């Protein structure tokens, strides 16, 4: 999580995020997961601000960006599953 990601590593993070979205988020966890995902995605978008912190800024920026790459596909899957479930009701 500390360095630049290659294309293969990004693909792996996206696939793992999709797996988490499909298999690991239960109906009871949807609301909390989506709120946490929104917070992480917003924090990941502040990479330029984080990189200005002396000494640890570059690391924080990279970590948040990598988490955002992992969480975004999971959040999309969970949100779509929730919308489909709401439409059925």
Secondary structure, 3 states (H helix, E strand, C coil): CCCCCCHHHHHHHHHHHHHHHHHHCCHHHHHHHHHHHHHHHHHHCCHHHHCCCCCCHHHHHHHHHHHHHHHHHHHHHHHHHHHHHHHHC
